[in-house]
Amino acid sequence: MNQTFTVTGMTCGHCEKAVTRAIQQVDPQAEVQIDRAQNLVQVESAQPRETLARAIAEEGYAVAA
């Protein structure tokens, strides 16, 4: 299932890697695409939206509802 999150606080490539790593810890098969300029994170994953959002938030990034 393709899910899109609005994530603020990503300012560099390290931030993108941290978000990608957090998502892939809950779903190693997840495909992650990040558009930092638009604050968008697109995730192809079977995991529930809440689980993915929590993983991003635990890395210290704000996830809009």
C-alpha positions in Angstrom: 0.0 0.0 0.0 1.4 3.4 -1.0 1.2 6.0 1.8 2.3 9.6 1.8 3.4 11.5 4.9 4.1 15.2 5.4 7.3 15.2 7.5 8.9 18.4 8.8 12.3 18.9 10.2 14.3 17.1 7.5 17.1 19.5 6.5 19.8 17.3 4.9 20.7 13.9 3.5 21.4 12.5 6.9 17.8 13.3 7.9 16.5 11.5 4.8 18.7 8.4 5.8 17.4 8.5 9.4 13.8 8.6 8.2 14.4 5.8 5.7 16.2 3.7 8.3 13.4 4.2 10.8 10.8 3.0 8.4 12.8 0.0 7.2 13.3 -1.1 10.8 9.6 -1.7 11.1 9.3 -3.0 7.5 12.6 -4.1 5.9 10.8 -4.5 2.6 9.4 -0.9 2.5 10.3 1.3 -0.4 10.9 4.9 0.6 11.0 8.0 -1.5 11.7 11.4 0.0 11.1 14.8 -1.4 12.7 17.0 1.2 11.8 20.2 -0.6 8.1 19.4 -0.4 8.4 17.7 3.1 7.0 14.5 1.6 7.8 10.9 2.4 6.2 8.2 0.2 6.3 4.7 1.5 5.3 1.5 -0.1 4.5 -0.8 2.8 2.0 -3.2 4.2 2.5 -1.8 7.7 -0.3 0.3 9.2 0.0 4.1 8.8 0.2 4.6 12.5 3.2 2.3 12.9 5.1 4.1 10.1 4.2 7.5 11.5 5.4 6.5 15.0 8.7 5.2 13.6 9.3 8.6 11.9 8.3 10.5 15.0 10.6 8.5 17.2 13.5 9.7 15.0 12.6 13.2 16.1 10.6 14.4 13.0 7.1 15.9 13.0 4.5 14.0 11.1 1.4 15.9 10.1 -1.9 14.1 10.4 
